[in-house]
């Protein structure tokens, strides 16, 4: 396969002449601009530090779940257009081959030397590295229904119920397939999904998508959401016991799901203007954590252990019941968060930011999410500042062995 950084070498001579002339012109301009920088003595600009990070697509589990979180995501939900089992099986074969190349910073195929044919790759990631790209695939209960595979569904695998204060929009819920593309570069993430959709354009229809971002200085930092609070502090405890909280145990007809996990996605609109008028004390009481450190109320360090039932000198709970973290913690359940912020322009109805959280969590059973979400109910202080408008539940296959393909056990056993 052709690495994206060498794609020009495979293009036709005619194309090279035009591109070469343009590149020479641009290089002259760039070098001039760099020479004007104060203190600049070297015209060489090093590669981005994340450019050459890559994650193997093959393994016991799919990448993009416990992989250290990247800076960007492009999340797509699609519906099946074809219900022919053979066609969908081949689609996943093709997607496996494509994914194995894309995650290594390669084009899906070498470019054809005939300039009169459409390019084999759409090209927006040419000259870019892998940037830590991971591709994670999941299917919904309706996927199994449409393909006549409902008898292979785990007993707990059904659409999420309606939760208190949900305002789920039909165009942002359901769907048959999800693709989560995470990368340290947003264009690399989008490019990957675009190639997959392009290959399957006669077999699926796109339903909804959302791009998102995280900001952190290094891979050990917990990203902050748009409310300014750290998001994912509890992941550390979940990752210490993934067999209990994360990975599924498939057997018999559900063997295809062994080493897989459930993905819950929720699109959460955040009312930033209302939040920005709330005092710091009010904000921290909503989360149950200190904003600066991420520590639980009354503690100093983000990961410092705490007693959820601890009381102060007056007999009051240090972490009150209505706090977001307190309600979740008291369920005794854990899940793995992999959420990203989003900002998508201005809400035409309100004139305020259309922004929020693309909440993604992974769990061994959807019951974990449902119990926690039901615990929030109408008492969670966070509901004053957020509304859930999108939702979905997907079963992510176990990992893929080299030489096999995504969903092989589901389609063939």
Secondary structure, 3 states (H helix, E strand, C coil): CCEHHHHHHHCCHHHHHHHHHHHHHHHHHHHHHHHCCCCCCCCCCCCCCCCCCCCCCCCCCCCCCCCCCCCEEEEEEEEECCCCHHHHHHHHHHHHHHHHHHCCCECCCCCCCCCCCCCCCCCCCCCCCCCCCEEEEEECHHHHHHCCCHHHCCCCCCCCCCCCCCCCCHHHECCCEEEEEEECCHHHHHHHHHHHHHHCCCCEEEEEEEEEECCCCCCCCCCECCCCCECCCCHHHHHCCHHHHCCCCCCHHHHHHCCCEEEEEEEEEECHHHHHCCCHHHHHHHHCECCCCCCECCCCCCCCCCCCCCECCCCCECCCCCCHHHHHHCCCCCCEECCEEEEEEECCCCCCEEEEEEEEEEECCHHHHHHHHHHHCCCCHHHHCEEEEEEEEEEECCCCCCCCCCCHHHHHC
